[in-house]
Amino acid sequence: MPAKSRKPFHPKKRRSFGKKLKPHSPGTKPQLALSESQWPMRLNKYVAHCGIAARRQAAELVKRGLVEVNGVVVDNPAYQVQEGDVVKYKGRVIEPEGRKVYILMNKPRGVITTVQDEKGRKTVMDLLGGQVRERVFPVGRLDRDTTGLLLLTNDGELAQKLMHPSRRVRKAYHVVLDKPLAAVDLDRIRQGLELEDGFIKVDEIDYVAGRGKDEVGIILHSGRNRIIRRIFEHLGYEVKKLDRTWLAGLNKRGLRRGQWRYLTEREIVMLKHFV
């Protein structure tokens, strides 16, 4: 009995959520109100609600001694903050954001995915152009040379869920290699590879429809550092271009490179349902 043929990967045919939306226009800010906080609250959760970082990253900031409560440095993320406590981060008083903000960006190449860069390089925050009043942070990372979809928010709880491995949040990428990908190597990636930091198996991979064998579509939920580049380096290929085309049900349709926009309320509800 002949084997069932595989349909070629075609990132442009992925379903979008809702109607096509225009890039950011000043004055349009779909948001969801912050629900009432429950006291007492873990310190790392409090810092996350202030829009400083996602909860796991906030825990690391606390452990590094960067957070004070009522004038005393507290390095225990589980410390219970009481209503009325004065919390400072790097000497500045921080308070939970009153409204949640959700931003979708099409990151260009050469931009750092961080709130600030010690070397003075351009960051994703610079692309916002000072038009966002709330303190937002990027959810996860894209390498400096990787382009495509990036979510920024001050919703630490949602960010934590999106990045947690147990949620298995899928992301799709368009990969351009330095040479055609051999069929045997395509199958090896499908079966899974043993890398220096453990076994990795992608969710889907195939050649991009209508393109050369050096262009591949790949879907995975792993958030391991530089995982796609390392997969191909392991097999002797170099990734020339890497573009994230789909993230947790969101795509970049209508969003040109370097542009950003606020999510609609419908998209926010979809994201929260997704995780």
C-alpha positions as MATLAB code, in Angstrom:
seq = 'MPAKSRKPFHPKKRRSFGKKLKPHSPGTKPQLALSESQWPMRLNKYVAHCGIAARRQAAELVKRGLVEVNGVVVDNPAYQVQEGDVVKYKGRVIEPEGRKVYILMNKPRGVITTVQDEKGRKTVMDLLGGQVRERVFPVGRLDRDTTGLLLLTNDGELAQKLMHPSRRVRKAYHVVLDKPLAAVDLDRIRQGLELEDGFIKVDEIDYVAGRGKDEVGIILHSGRNRIIRRIFEHLGYEVKKLDRTWLAGLNKRGLRRGQWRYLTEREIVMLKHFV';
ca = [
       0.000    0.000    0.000;
       1.581    3.329   -1.022;
       2.648    5.689    1.749;
       0.451    8.670    2.431;
       1.949   11.754    0.792;
       2.758   14.810    2.882;
       1.409   18.212    1.987;
       4.184   20.825    1.618;
       4.455   23.381    4.387;
       2.938   26.720    3.424;
       3.131   29.380    6.173;
       0.906   31.803    4.257;
      -2.023   29.403    4.453;
      -2.151   29.323    8.249;
      -5.454   30.414    9.696;
      -5.659   33.869   11.175;
      -7.676   34.805   14.227;
     -10.270   37.424   13.474;
     -10.199   39.939   10.676;
      -7.137   41.538    9.143;
      -6.024   44.442   11.310;
      -4.113   47.596   10.507;
      -0.777   48.373   12.176;
      -0.700   50.609   15.240;
      -2.461   53.926   14.998;
      -2.094   56.422   17.865;
      -5.120   56.718   20.110;
      -6.350   53.155   19.602;
      -5.614   51.064   22.679;
      -7.715   47.933   23.212;
      -7.081   46.762   26.785;
      -8.510   44.604   29.516;
      -8.782   46.006   33.011;
      -6.567   44.547   35.733;
      -8.505   42.280   38.070;
      -8.323   43.016   41.792;
      -5.095   41.858   43.409;
      -5.301   39.338   46.220;
      -3.263   40.157   49.285;
      -0.808   39.037   50.418;
       1.033   38.484   47.115;
       4.333   36.746   46.325;
       7.078   39.290   45.679;
       7.981   37.955   42.229;
       4.292   38.037   41.251;
       4.052   41.640   42.487;
       7.108   42.633   40.414;
       5.615   40.908   37.365;
       2.318   42.770   37.814;
       4.322   45.999   37.797;
       5.386   45.287   34.221;
       9.066   44.793   35.046;
       9.387   41.218   33.758;
       7.580   37.899   33.503;
       7.176   36.088   36.840;
      10.098   33.681   36.375;
      12.418   36.510   35.313;
      11.092   38.631   38.177;
      12.134   35.900   40.596;
      15.709   36.159   39.302;
      15.671   39.947   39.766;
      14.570   39.462   43.367;
      17.290   36.860   44.018;
      19.883   39.326   42.690;
      18.905   41.795   45.421;
      17.407   44.392   43.107;
      14.099   44.673   44.987;
      13.356   46.397   48.309;
      10.250   46.176   50.473;
       9.758   49.008   52.946;
      13.415   50.003   52.631;
      14.862   46.520   53.132;
      16.370   44.392   50.348;
      14.420   41.144   49.989;
      15.990   38.330   47.951;
      13.255   35.734   48.518;
      10.735   35.599   45.606;
       8.192   33.914   47.913;
       8.158   36.854   50.345;
       4.544   37.915   50.933;
       3.899   41.542   50.028;
       1.103   43.113   52.067;
      -1.281   45.749   50.821;
       0.300   49.143   51.502;
       3.926   47.919   51.388;
       6.338   50.173   49.470;
       8.224   48.112   46.886;
      11.192   49.465   44.960;
      13.087   48.056   41.963;
      16.571   49.503   41.494;
      15.649   52.285   43.900;
      12.433   53.258   42.091;
       8.981   52.714   43.585;
       6.955   50.272   41.506;
       3.223   49.617   41.582;
       1.034   47.128   39.695;
      -0.197   48.433   36.387;
      -3.824   49.508   36.486;
      -4.499   48.302   32.950;
      -3.070   45.439   30.955;
      -1.463   46.129   27.588;
      -0.858   43.583   24.814;
       1.261   44.497   21.792;
       2.144   42.457   18.710;
       5.354   43.443   16.900;
       7.000   42.311   13.670;
      10.613   42.537   14.815;
      13.220   43.506   12.220;
      16.732   42.123   12.027;
      19.458   43.704   14.153;
      17.193   44.669   17.053;
      17.741   43.306   20.581;
      14.820   41.618   22.357;
      15.228   43.245   25.745;
      13.955   46.233   27.690;
      17.379   47.907   27.689;
      20.837   47.101   26.381;
      24.043   47.925   28.250;
      25.921   48.340   24.952;
      23.469   50.936   23.703;
      22.176   48.822   20.828;
      18.677   49.310   19.437;
      16.030   47.338   21.337;
      12.405   46.422   20.692;
      11.448   49.144   23.170;
      12.977   51.733   20.849;
      10.586   50.582   18.122;
       7.646   51.626   20.317;
       8.879   55.194   19.988;
       7.723   56.282   23.427;
       4.073   55.844   22.405;
       3.287   53.271   25.115;
       2.799   54.784   28.575;
       2.745   51.459   30.402;
       5.941   49.572   31.233;
       5.825   46.537   28.954;
       8.358   43.773   28.390;
       8.891   41.179   25.633;
       7.484   37.689   26.151;
      10.362   35.331   25.421;
      13.205   36.189   23.073;
      14.087   36.401   19.415;
      17.783   36.445   18.528;
      19.187   39.715   17.247;
      19.247   38.360   13.680;
      15.851   36.630   13.929;
      12.834   38.500   12.611;
       9.088   38.127   13.049;
       6.369   38.005   15.655;
       7.012   39.136   19.202;
       4.494   39.788   21.965;
       5.049   42.583   24.505;
       2.883   43.070   27.581;
       2.725   44.066   31.233;
       0.645   40.982   32.043;
       3.178   38.917   33.966;
       0.765   36.064   34.607;
      -0.037   35.552   30.919;
       3.630   35.920   29.956;
       4.568   33.215   32.456;
       1.982   30.847   31.019;
       3.044   31.497   27.426;
       6.678   30.734   28.230;
       6.154   27.738   30.516;
       7.124   24.433   28.817;
       4.043   22.657   30.171;
       1.779   24.896   28.064;
       3.407   23.664   24.829;
       2.742   26.962   23.041;
       3.467   26.415   19.342;
       5.423   28.811   17.138;
       5.983   28.625   13.365;
       9.151   29.759   11.580;
      10.273   30.250    7.992;
      13.906   29.133    7.691;
      16.297   29.918    4.821;
      19.447   27.754    4.783;
      22.839   28.176    3.122;
      22.188   25.078    0.961;
      19.328   22.694    0.102;
      18.191   20.498    2.968;
      18.687   16.848    2.053;
      15.631   14.620    2.391;
      17.528   12.311    4.762;
      18.253   15.270    7.072;
      14.638   16.403    6.892;
      13.608   12.955    8.124;
      16.270   13.012   10.852;
      14.805   16.257   12.203;
      11.300   14.761   12.063;
      12.483   11.780   14.087;
      14.283   13.980   16.615;
      17.910   14.799   17.354;
      20.169   14.486   20.383;
      21.815   17.887   20.947;
      24.347   18.910   23.586;
      21.554   19.933   25.964;
      19.264   16.969   25.323;
      16.831   15.445   22.851;
      14.723   17.718   20.645;
      11.836   16.860   18.347;
       9.915   19.486   16.403;
       6.134   19.380   15.998;
       6.201   19.762   12.204;
       8.764   20.410    9.469;
       8.628   20.452    5.680;
       9.871   22.291    2.613;
       8.092   25.586    1.939;
       5.618   25.177   -0.925;
       6.738   26.753   -4.185;
      10.272   27.470   -2.960;
      13.646   25.762   -3.202;
      14.782   22.966   -0.908;
      16.829   25.528    1.035;
      13.609   27.018    2.486;
      11.895   25.134    5.286;
       8.850   25.675    7.485;
       9.163   24.455   11.051;
       6.721   24.395   13.976;
       7.787   23.685   17.553;
       6.880   24.529   21.128;
      10.355   24.376   22.674;
      11.743   27.620   24.065;
      15.349   26.443   24.348;
      17.995   28.995   23.436;
      18.777   29.232   19.681;
      17.136   25.848   19.236;
      16.324   26.144   15.502;
      19.778   27.394   14.580;
      21.367   24.634   16.667;
      19.220   21.936   15.045;
      20.527   22.823   11.596;
      24.100   23.500   12.768;
      24.103   19.970   14.214;
      23.517   18.630   10.683;
      26.036   20.924    8.970;
      23.751   23.726    7.772;
      23.822   27.453    8.447;
      20.615   29.406    8.949;
      20.818   32.488    6.743;
      17.359   33.867    7.616;
      14.950   32.967   10.400;
      11.496   34.527   10.607;
       8.754   33.751   13.143;
       5.495   33.772   11.189;
       2.983   32.496   13.767;
       2.778   32.687   17.560;
       0.075   31.219   19.795;
      -2.677   31.741   17.240;
      -1.430   35.160   16.078;
       0.068   35.902   12.660;
       1.762   38.958   11.154;
      -0.682   39.527    8.328;
      -0.842   43.252    7.558;
       2.039   44.014    9.921;
       5.146   45.093    8.047;
       8.643   44.636    9.418;
       9.304   47.055   12.279;
       5.615   47.818   12.849;
       3.504   47.025   15.899;
      -0.092   47.200   17.020;
      -2.264   46.573   20.074;
      -4.143   43.308   20.194;
      -7.904   43.503   19.988;
      -9.978   42.356   22.944;
     -10.997   39.321   20.904;
      -7.358   38.371   20.354;
      -6.608   38.824   24.067;
      -9.451   36.497   24.988;
      -8.138   34.010   22.401;
      -4.611   34.193   23.869;
      -5.849   33.547   27.386;
      -7.928   30.646   26.149;
      -4.917   29.339   24.193;
      -2.865   28.911   27.387;
];
